């Protein structure tokens, strides 16, 4: 199964829409195999946004991303990267279609609620950047019928 990194940005956390967004991913069939709330450091943001270094908005982006905790999530599922990107919608919130996460919750480019890895290769790197192996859990299907049968004994 493919894995992807999702970052629910400070605006998602502050606005209280984290549960709604997680609900969407779970209803789609993606499984959460890692999650943590974290205030991101300058060092990790410099690495994560290295492709924006030197651009006029870089420091403002970093300041926003450090303004409150982010929820870092690893999702696993069939074509998880592509599915999560489609669900997130276009990067610029105003251009994102209704029904997508950004289309429903964002009107801005910077305050666009969510980051979703753009390729399986990038997802691997980003997961390594934000998670240690001990923070990632394999998804295991639970046989509830067997558990209930054991409870009745």
N, C-alpha and C positions, 0 to 999 in steps of 0.2 A: 504494500500500500504506500502511496505517495504521502509525503508530509509537506506542510507549508507553515510559514511563520505569519502570524497576524499580530499587529500591535494596535490595540485600541488606545488611541491617543488621549492626552489630557482632557480634550473637549468631550469625548465620549464618557470618560469617567466622571467629570464634573457635571455633565448634564443628566447623568443617571440612565443612560441608554445601553449600558453594558449587557444587562440581562436580555434585553430585546434582541441585541445583535447575536449573542451566543445562542439564543433560542432559534434564530434563523439558520445558523450553521448546523445545529443539531437536527433540526427538522429536515434539512437537506440531506442528512446522512453522514456528515463529517463528524469524526470523533475527536474529543479533546484528549490529547496524550501528554500535555504539559501546560501549566498555567501559573503565572505569578504576577503580583502587583509590585511595581518597582519604579522608583525615581531614577531616571537614566542619567549617567555621568557624562561629563564633557568628552572623556576619552572614548566611550562607546558611541556617542553621537558623532564624533569626528570620524570614526571608522564607518559607521552606518551611512552617514551622509557625505562621504568623501567625494562623491561625484558632484556635490553642490558647493564644495569648498571654493572660496574666491568669488562666489556669486553674491550680489548685494543683499540678498535675503538670508544668507547662511546663518549669521549670528541670531537673527530674529527667529529663525526656525529652531535653532538649538535652545534658545530661551523658552520658546513655547513648549518644546518637548520636555524641558526640565521643570515646567511650572507646577506640575503636580504628577502623581503617579500615572504610569501607563499600565495597562493589562497586557502582558505578553502571553501569547497562546500558540501552542503547536496544534494544528489540526491534521488529522490523518483520514485518508479516504481515497476512493477511486478518482484520479485526476484532481487531487485536492488543490493544486496551485491554480489551475484554470477555473475550477468551480468557484473558489474563493475570490478570485479576481473579478469574475463576472458578477458575483453577488455584491462585491464592493462597489462596482460602478466606476465611471470615469474619474480620474484624479481630481479634476476641477468640479467641485460640488455643484455648481450652477449648471454644468453640462451633463451631469449624471442623470440617468433616466429614473423617473419615479419607480419605486419597487426595488431599486438597489439601495444598499446601505447609505452611500453618499447621496443618492437622489432623495432619500427620505429624511436625512438628518444633517446635510451640509449645504451651505451656500458659498463656501469659501474654497480657495486653493490650499492655503496653509492649514486652516482649521477644518480638515476634511475627514475627521472622525477615525480613520482607519488606514493602516498600512497592510498590504498583502504582498508577499513575495511575488516577483514577476516571472520566475522560471524555477524548475526543479533544482537546477544547479545553484541559483541564488538562494533558494529556500534552505538548502543544505548549509551554505555559508552563514546565513542569518541565524539559523537554529543554533549552530556552533557558537556564534557570537553572543547570543543571549541566554543560552541554557547549557548547563553541565549535563553529562550523561545521567547522573543520578537524579536529575529533575525531569527526566523524560520516562514515561511509563508506557509499556505496551498495552494496547487495547485488548482486553480479553472478554470474549462473549461469555456471559453468565447464563447457565442453564437454570432458570428460576423454577421450572417444574421439578427438577431434581432437588433443589433446596427446599421447596415447599413440601415435597414428599418426605424428606428427612425430618422436617419439623413435626410432621404428623406422627412420626414413630415414637 
